[in-house]
Amino acid sequence: MPKKFTEKEKDWIQHKLLEEGRRRFAASGLRKTSVEDLTKACGIAQGSFYLFFASKEVLFYQLLLEEEQRIRVTLLESYLAEDVVAKESIKRFMLEAFRLLSESPLMKQMYLEGDFEQLVRKLPAEMLERNFAEDRDALMPVIRRWQASGLLAGTRPELIVGMLRSLLLLSLHKKEIGEAVFDETIALLIDLITEGMLANQDAGRG
């Protein structure tokens, strides 16, 4: 039977599990990190892990949500500081999102090791839906700004979020697309998306 912990001990263990999880998942990925690896570092029994997280996938996902939040803040602070909505600013926004994702050790490991598919299989659907809702809410200032400028006016916000998420999820298919041409392919795709948004804007004005 798992040991009973004081509130102070619980806080310390949860912090330690998150800290150790971040380190190990970034270095080895989800599949190669066991619950035993995590609990040993915290000095607790394996069974005690489940007092804090339902599974290692839930722990990993919580860390991903924290990392996504950090990336969102960085991205939005930079983009919303710009005065004008123009082709180059939209391209910079999308390319910067790719850069921040690719430079995150946790995100990079998930993409390289195929941990994303394991998460989708193991996590409850409501947790994944919550992530979509958080993306939608976080991106609303950008979407409102675009639509106020005539870009994708009348398009439901969730569809615009879906478009951006679909674009970023191409990171999962770097090998299939071809590593040698991946960066140029993404840059071209972003350029075409931006051109399409601006063409739609011009048509709306006409």
BATORRO-418193 format. One record per residue (C-alpha): y, x, z; residue number from 1; residue in one letter. Coordinates in pm, 1 decimal, padded with zeros to 6 digits. Layout:
% BATORRO-418193
@yy:Y, xx:X, zz:Z, seq:NUM, type:A $
...
//
This chain:
% BATORRO-418193
@yy:00000.0, xx:00000.0, zz:00000.0, seq:1, type:M $
@yy:00341.9, xx:00146.5, zz:-00094.4, seq:2, type:P $
@yy:00544.1, xx:00285.3, zz:00193.9, seq:3, type:K $
@yy:00839.8, xx:00085.0, zz:00325.4, seq:4, type:K $
@yy:01172.4, xx:00260.7, zz:00279.5, seq:5, type:F $
@yy:01506.8, xx:00220.5, zz:00451.5, seq:6, type:T $
@yy:01801.4, xx:00106.4, zz:00238.7, seq:7, type:E $
@yy:01938.0, xx:00460.8, zz:00243.3, seq:8, type:K $
@yy:01603.0, xx:00597.7, zz:00124.7, seq:9, type:E $
@yy:01582.9, xx:00332.8, zz:-00148.8, seq:10, type:K $
@yy:01926.6, xx:00428.3, zz:-00279.3, seq:11, type:D $
@yy:01834.9, xx:00797.8, zz:-00283.6, seq:12, type:W $
@yy:01496.8, xx:00738.4, zz:-00453.4, seq:13, type:I $
@yy:01645.4, xx:00511.1, zz:-00720.0, seq:14, type:Q $
@yy:01915.1, xx:00768.1, zz:-00793.9, seq:15, type:H $
@yy:01654.0, xx:01045.0, zz:-00805.6, seq:16, type:K $
@yy:01424.5, xx:00847.1, zz:-01038.8, seq:17, type:L $
@yy:01713.6, xx:00783.9, zz:-01277.0, seq:18, type:L $
@yy:01818.1, xx:01149.3, zz:-01263.0, seq:19, type:E $
@yy:01465.6, xx:01279.9, zz:-01315.9, seq:20, type:E $
@yy:01395.6, xx:01017.1, zz:-01581.6, seq:21, type:G $
@yy:01705.1, xx:01118.6, zz:-01776.3, seq:22, type:R $
@yy:01602.3, xx:01484.4, zz:-01763.6, seq:23, type:R $
@yy:01236.1, xx:01434.6, zz:-01853.2, seq:24, type:R $
@yy:01282.1, xx:01164.2, zz:-02116.6, seq:25, type:F $
@yy:01549.5, xx:01372.0, zz:-02292.4, seq:26, type:A $
@yy:01322.3, xx:01677.9, zz:-02292.0, seq:27, type:A $
@yy:00979.6, xx:01522.0, zz:-02357.0, seq:28, type:S $
@yy:01026.8, xx:01160.5, zz:-02462.3, seq:29, type:G $
@yy:00883.9, xx:00839.4, zz:-02321.2, seq:30, type:L $
@yy:00521.4, xx:00884.4, zz:-02426.9, seq:31, type:R $
@yy:00483.4, xx:01234.2, zz:-02283.9, seq:32, type:K $
@yy:00643.9, xx:01146.5, zz:-01950.7, seq:33, type:T $
@yy:00414.9, xx:00984.1, zz:-01695.0, seq:34, type:S $
@yy:00496.1, xx:00783.7, zz:-01383.4, seq:35, type:V $
@yy:00329.1, xx:01065.2, zz:-01187.9, seq:36, type:E $
@yy:00575.1, xx:01317.4, zz:-01335.0, seq:37, type:D $
@yy:00862.7, xx:01106.4, zz:-01209.7, seq:38, type:L $
@yy:00726.9, xx:01027.7, zz:-00864.5, seq:39, type:T $
@yy:00626.3, xx:01387.3, zz:-00790.1, seq:40, type:K $
@yy:00985.6, xx:01496.9, zz:-00837.8, seq:41, type:A $
@yy:01095.3, xx:01231.4, zz:-00587.8, seq:42, type:C $
@yy:00819.8, xx:01300.9, zz:-00335.6, seq:43, type:G $
@yy:00685.0, xx:00944.8, zz:-00341.6, seq:44, type:I $
@yy:00345.9, xx:00792.7, zz:-00426.5, seq:45, type:A $
@yy:00288.0, xx:00656.0, zz:-00777.3, seq:46, type:Q $
@yy:00251.4, xx:00304.5, zz:-00640.5, seq:47, type:G $
@yy:00597.3, xx:00325.5, zz:-00483.9, seq:48, type:S $
@yy:00753.0, xx:00368.6, zz:-00828.1, seq:49, type:F $
@yy:00697.5, xx:-00002.6, zz:-00896.9, seq:50, type:Y $
@yy:00917.3, xx:-00098.3, zz:-00601.6, seq:51, type:L $
@yy:01207.8, xx:00025.8, zz:-00812.5, seq:52, type:F $
@yy:01109.5, xx:-00031.0, zz:-01176.6, seq:53, type:F $
@yy:00850.8, xx:-00261.3, zz:-01335.2, seq:54, type:A $
@yy:00740.4, xx:00018.5, zz:-01570.2, seq:55, type:S $
@yy:00851.2, xx:00356.2, zz:-01702.8, seq:56, type:K $
@yy:00972.1, xx:00169.0, zz:-02012.9, seq:57, type:E $
@yy:01212.6, xx:-00034.0, zz:-01797.2, seq:58, type:V $
@yy:01344.5, xx:00287.5, zz:-01640.0, seq:59, type:L $
@yy:01385.7, xx:00443.5, zz:-01983.9, seq:60, type:F $
@yy:01562.6, xx:00133.0, zz:-02111.3, seq:61, type:Y $
@yy:01805.6, xx:00130.1, zz:-01819.3, seq:62, type:Q $
@yy:01895.9, xx:00490.0, zz:-01899.7, seq:63, type:L $
@yy:01941.9, xx:00395.8, zz:-02265.9, seq:64, type:L $
@yy:02176.9, xx:00112.6, zz:-02167.9, seq:65, type:L $
@yy:02382.8, xx:00356.2, zz:-01959.6, seq:66, type:E $
@yy:02392.4, xx:00602.7, zz:-02248.9, seq:67, type:E $
@yy:02489.9, xx:00330.6, zz:-02495.4, seq:68, type:E $
@yy:02770.3, xx:00222.7, zz:-02262.8, seq:69, type:Q $
@yy:02901.6, xx:00580.1, zz:-02247.7, seq:70, type:R $
@yy:02892.8, xx:00602.3, zz:-02627.8, seq:71, type:I $
@yy:03064.7, xx:00263.9, zz:-02668.9, seq:72, type:R $
@yy:03349.9, xx:00364.6, zz:-02437.0, seq:73, type:V $
@yy:03404.8, xx:00694.2, zz:-02620.9, seq:74, type:T $
@yy:03389.0, xx:00523.7, zz:-02960.1, seq:75, type:L $
@yy:03617.8, xx:00232.8, zz:-02877.0, seq:76, type:L $
@yy:03879.1, xx:00442.9, zz:-02697.8, seq:77, type:E $
@yy:03912.6, xx:00659.7, zz:-03006.5, seq:78, type:S $
@yy:03911.6, xx:00379.0, zz:-03265.0, seq:79, type:Y $
@yy:04134.0, xx:00127.8, zz:-03086.2, seq:80, type:L $
@yy:04399.4, xx:00396.9, zz:-03035.9, seq:81, type:A $
@yy:04459.9, xx:00399.1, zz:-03413.8, seq:82, type:E $
@yy:04746.6, xx:00180.5, zz:-03533.6, seq:83, type:D $
@yy:04626.2, xx:00075.3, zz:-03878.9, seq:84, type:V $
@yy:04298.6, xx:-00074.5, zz:-04003.2, seq:85, type:V $
@yy:04231.0, xx:00120.3, zz:-04322.9, seq:86, type:A $
@yy:03934.6, xx:00246.5, zz:-04522.5, seq:87, type:K $
@yy:03940.1, xx:00591.4, zz:-04363.4, seq:88, type:E $
@yy:03964.9, xx:00457.5, zz:-04007.5, seq:89, type:S $
@yy:03666.3, xx:00224.1, zz:-04064.3, seq:90, type:I $
@yy:03462.5, xx:00510.1, zz:-04213.0, seq:91, type:K $
@yy:03554.5, xx:00734.9, zz:-03920.0, seq:92, type:R $
@yy:03443.1, xx:00463.4, zz:-03676.9, seq:93, type:F $
@yy:03098.8, xx:00430.8, zz:-03839.2, seq:94, type:M $
@yy:03047.6, xx:00805.4, zz:-03888.1, seq:95, type:L $
@yy:03155.7, xx:00875.5, zz:-03529.9, seq:96, type:E $
@yy:02901.9, xx:00620.8, zz:-03405.1, seq:97, type:A $
@yy:02630.8, xx:00808.6, zz:-03594.9, seq:98, type:F $
@yy:02749.9, xx:01142.8, zz:-03458.7, seq:99, type:R $
@yy:02755.1, xx:01027.6, zz:-03096.3, seq:100, type:L $
@yy:02406.0, xx:00879.7, zz:-03128.0, seq:101, type:L $
@yy:02263.6, xx:01190.1, zz:-03294.6, seq:102, type:S $
@yy:02413.0, xx:01423.3, zz:-03033.1, seq:103, type:E $
@yy:02271.8, xx:01229.8, zz:-02737.9, seq:104, type:S $
@yy:01952.2, xx:01406.5, zz:-02617.3, seq:105, type:P $
@yy:01809.7, xx:01076.7, zz:-02491.9, seq:106, type:L $
@yy:01877.6, xx:00889.5, zz:-02816.0, seq:107, type:M $
@yy:01760.5, xx:01181.5, zz:-03027.5, seq:108, type:K $
@yy:01430.4, xx:01203.5, zz:-02840.1, seq:109, type:Q $
@yy:01371.4, xx:00831.0, zz:-02877.7, seq:110, type:M $
@yy:01422.0, xx:00851.3, zz:-03254.0, seq:111, type:Y $
@yy:01221.2, xx:01171.1, zz:-03305.0, seq:112, type:L $
@yy:00920.4, xx:01062.4, zz:-03101.5, seq:113, type:E $
@yy:00910.2, xx:00701.0, zz:-03212.6, seq:114, type:G $
@yy:00969.9, xx:00577.4, zz:-02857.5, seq:115, type:D $
@yy:01179.5, xx:00289.2, zz:-02989.7, seq:116, type:F $
@yy:00870.6, xx:00109.5, zz:-03119.8, seq:117, type:E $
@yy:00698.4, xx:00149.3, zz:-02782.1, seq:118, type:Q $
@yy:01001.4, xx:00000.1, zz:-02607.1, seq:119, type:L $
@yy:01008.0, xx:-00300.7, zz:-02839.4, seq:120, type:V $
@yy:00636.9, xx:-00363.2, zz:-02771.9, seq:121, type:R $
@yy:00651.6, xx:-00321.2, zz:-02394.1, seq:122, type:K $
@yy:00985.7, xx:-00470.4, zz:-02288.9, seq:123, type:L $
@yy:01042.8, xx:-00843.3, zz:-02229.2, seq:124, type:P $
@yy:01230.2, xx:-01010.4, zz:-02515.9, seq:125, type:A $
@yy:01511.9, xx:-01118.7, zz:-02282.8, seq:126, type:E $
@yy:01592.8, xx:-00755.2, zz:-02201.7, seq:127, type:M $
@yy:01629.8, xx:-00670.9, zz:-02570.9, seq:128, type:L $
@yy:01840.2, xx:-00984.0, zz:-02625.8, seq:129, type:E $
@yy:02066.3, xx:-00875.4, zz:-02340.5, seq:130, type:R $
@yy:02125.6, xx:-00546.9, zz:-02522.4, seq:131, type:N $
@yy:02231.8, xx:-00733.4, zz:-02837.3, seq:132, type:F $
@yy:02470.1, xx:-00948.7, zz:-02631.2, seq:133, type:A $
@yy:02622.2, xx:-00637.3, zz:-02471.6, seq:134, type:E $
@yy:02671.5, xx:-00479.3, zz:-02814.7, seq:135, type:D $
@yy:02835.9, xx:-00797.4, zz:-02941.3, seq:136, type:R $
@yy:03071.2, xx:-00822.2, zz:-02642.9, seq:137, type:D $
@yy:03161.9, xx:-00451.9, zz:-02654.0, seq:138, type:A $
@yy:03234.3, xx:-00463.1, zz:-03028.0, seq:139, type:L $
@yy:03442.6, xx:-00781.9, zz:-03016.0, seq:140, type:M $
@yy:03778.3, xx:-00592.0, zz:-02999.0, seq:141, type:P $
@yy:03682.2, xx:-00408.1, zz:-03320.4, seq:142, type:V $
@yy:03557.9, xx:-00725.6, zz:-03490.8, seq:143, type:I $
@yy:03872.4, xx:-00920.0, zz:-03395.0, seq:144, type:R $
@yy:04085.6, xx:-00635.0, zz:-03526.5, seq:145, type:R $
@yy:03899.0, xx:-00630.4, zz:-03856.8, seq:146, type:W $
@yy:03914.4, xx:-01007.4, zz:-03898.3, seq:147, type:Q $
@yy:04285.6, xx:-01017.8, zz:-03809.1, seq:148, type:A $
@yy:04336.4, xx:-00774.4, zz:-04098.1, seq:149, type:S $
@yy:04139.1, xx:-00999.4, zz:-04333.9, seq:150, type:G $
@yy:03814.5, xx:-00799.9, zz:-04319.4, seq:151, type:L $
@yy:03503.3, xx:-01020.3, zz:-04302.7, seq:152, type:L $
@yy:03724.9, xx:-01313.0, zz:-04205.7, seq:153, type:A $
@yy:03516.0, xx:-01623.1, zz:-04140.6, seq:154, type:G $
@yy:03198.4, xx:-01418.7, zz:-04084.9, seq:155, type:T $
@yy:03024.2, xx:-01490.8, zz:-03754.7, seq:156, type:R $
@yy:03072.9, xx:-01197.7, zz:-03510.8, seq:157, type:P $
@yy:02700.2, xx:-01171.6, zz:-03439.7, seq:158, type:E $
@yy:02636.7, xx:-01108.1, zz:-03811.5, seq:159, type:L $
@yy:02887.8, xx:-00822.0, zz:-03810.9, seq:160, type:I $
@yy:02721.7, xx:-00675.9, zz:-03500.4, seq:161, type:V $
@yy:02386.0, xx:-00712.2, zz:-03676.3, seq:162, type:G $
@yy:02522.9, xx:-00524.5, zz:-03978.1, seq:163, type:M $
@yy:02646.6, xx:-00236.0, zz:-03760.5, seq:164, type:L $
@yy:02323.4, xx:-00221.9, zz:-03560.0, seq:165, type:R $
@yy:02117.2, xx:-00223.1, zz:-03880.9, seq:166, type:S $
@yy:02320.3, xx:00067.9, zz:-04012.0, seq:167, type:L $
@yy:02275.6, xx:00269.6, zz:-03692.6, seq:168, type:L $
@yy:01903.2, xx:00192.1, zz:-03674.7, seq:169, type:L $
@yy:01859.3, xx:00383.8, zz:-03999.0, seq:170, type:L $
@yy:01852.8, xx:00685.5, zz:-03767.8, seq:171, type:S $
@yy:01494.5, xx:00580.1, zz:-03693.0, seq:172, type:L $
@yy:01400.6, xx:00647.7, zz:-04054.1, seq:173, type:H $
@yy:01546.2, xx:00992.0, zz:-04115.5, seq:174, type:K $
@yy:01210.0, xx:01131.4, zz:-04229.3, seq:175, type:K $
@yy:01140.2, xx:00839.7, zz:-04462.9, seq:176, type:E $
@yy:01487.1, xx:00860.3, zz:-04618.9, seq:177, type:I $
@yy:01458.4, xx:01238.6, zz:-04647.5, seq:178, type:G $
@yy:01607.3, xx:01482.3, zz:-04398.3, seq:179, type:E $
@yy:01763.2, xx:01694.5, zz:-04674.6, seq:180, type:A $
@yy:01967.2, xx:01401.4, zz:-04807.4, seq:181, type:V $
@yy:02000.6, xx:01187.2, zz:-04494.5, seq:182, type:F $
@yy:02359.2, xx:01276.6, zz:-04395.6, seq:183, type:D $
@yy:02490.7, xx:01237.0, zz:-04749.8, seq:184, type:E $
@yy:02298.6, xx:00910.2, zz:-04791.7, seq:185, type:T $
@yy:02450.5, xx:00765.6, zz:-04473.7, seq:186, type:I $
@yy:02798.8, xx:00880.1, zz:-04577.7, seq:187, type:A $
@yy:02752.6, xx:00711.1, zz:-04917.8, seq:188, type:L $
@yy:02619.8, xx:00390.9, zz:-04758.9, seq:189, type:L $
@yy:02913.9, xx:00377.1, zz:-04517.2, seq:190, type:I $
@yy:03152.4, xx:00435.2, zz:-04806.9, seq:191, type:D $
@yy:02995.9, xx:00146.4, zz:-05001.5, seq:192, type:L $
@yy:03004.7, xx:-00086.0, zz:-04698.4, seq:193, type:I $
@yy:03371.1, xx:-00001.7, zz:-04640.3, seq:194, type:T $
@yy:03455.9, xx:-00056.1, zz:-05007.8, seq:195, type:E $
@yy:03281.3, xx:-00393.6, zz:-04992.7, seq:196, type:G $
@yy:03475.5, xx:-00495.0, zz:-04681.0, seq:197, type:M $
@yy:03805.6, xx:-00401.1, zz:-04844.7, seq:198, type:L $
@yy:03714.1, xx:-00577.5, zz:-05171.0, seq:199, type:A $
@yy:03639.9, xx:-00891.4, zz:-04968.6, seq:200, type:N $
@yy:03977.5, xx:-00853.4, zz:-04797.2, seq:201, type:Q $
@yy:04161.2, xx:-00825.1, zz:-05130.9, seq:202, type:D $
@yy:03975.7, xx:-01127.0, zz:-05271.6, seq:203, type:A $
@yy:04074.9, xx:-01329.9, zz:-04966.8, seq:204, type:G $
@yy:04440.3, xx:-01240.9, zz:-05016.4, seq:205, type:R $
@yy:04420.0, xx:-01326.9, zz:-05385.9, seq:206, type:G $
//
